[in-house]
Amino acid sequence: MNSERRQVAPGETRLPVGELAHDVRQDRRGIVMGHQDGFVWLRPEGGGTERAVLPADVRPLHVRERAEPLLRTRIARANARSRGEVL
């Protein structure tokens, strides 16, 4: 067992199951599959074996929040280009 293991403190928010997350220690992405024994269990995006990660090493990847403004900008630029306003 890892002596660094820590429990989720009362009031601390957990990442919801199904959320895309980043394991900062191993620099890997994964989908949250659950919370058990003081760990967050992540599965690689394309499937595979789950791995246990310390909660302190997991960060949410708010993909939709970051992708939406970028997508809107790209669509606006493509529309302007189709109208001949931008090369």
VENJO-V298201 format. One record per residue. RES is the residue in three letters. OMEGA is omega in whole degrees, -180 to 180 (none if undefined). D_FIRST is the distance of its C-alpha to the first C-alpha in Angstrom with 1 decimal. Layout:
RES|OMEGA|D_FIRST / RES|OMEGA|D_FIRST
This chain:
MET|-179|0.0 / ASN|-178|3.7 / SER|-180|6.3 / GLU|-175|8.8 / ARG|177|8.2 / ARG|178|11.7 / GLN|175|13.8 / VAL|-178|17.1 / ALA|176|19.7 / PRO|180|22.9 / GLY|178|25.4 / GLU|-178|23.1 / THR|176|24.0 / ARG|173|21.8 / LEU|-179|22.9 / PRO|176|24.7 / VAL|-179|23.8 / GLY|-179|26.0 / GLU|175|26.0 / LEU|-175|25.8 / ALA|179|23.2 / HIS|174|22.3 / ASP|-174|18.9 / VAL|-180|20.1 / ARG|-179|17.3 / GLN|-178|18.1 / ASP|180|21.6 / ARG|176|21.5 / ARG|177|23.1 / GLY|179|22.1 / ILE|180|23.0 / VAL|-180|21.0 / MET|180|20.4 / GLY|179|18.7 / HIS|-178|16.3 / GLN|177|13.7 / ASP|178|10.6 / GLY|-180|11.2 / PHE|169|11.5 / VAL|-179|14.8 / TRP|-179|15.3 / LEU|175|17.9 / ARG|177|20.2 / PRO|-177|22.5 / GLU|-178|26.0 / GLY|-177|27.7 / GLY|-180|25.3 / GLY|-176|22.6 / THR|177|19.0 / GLU|176|16.9 / ARG|-180|13.9 / ALA|-179|11.4 / VAL|176|12.4 / LEU|-179|12.0 / PRO|-180|15.2 / ALA|-178|16.5 / ASP|-176|16.7 / VAL|177|18.7 / ARG|177|22.5 / PRO|173|25.1 / LEU|-179|27.7 / HIS|-174|30.8 / VAL|-177|32.6 / ARG|-179|35.5 / GLU|180|36.2 / ARG|-175|36.4 / ALA|-176|38.1 / GLU|179|40.9 / PRO|178|42.8 / LEU|179|42.6 / LEU|179|43.9 / ARG|179|46.7 / THR|-180|47.7 / ARG|179|47.9 / ILE|179|49.9 / ALA|179|52.3 / ARG|179|52.8 / ALA|178|53.4 / ASN|179|55.9 / ALA|179|57.7 / ARG|-179|57.9 / SER|176|59.4 / ARG|179|62.0 / GLY|-179|62.9 / GLU|-177|61.8 / VAL|176|59.2 / LEU|none|59.3
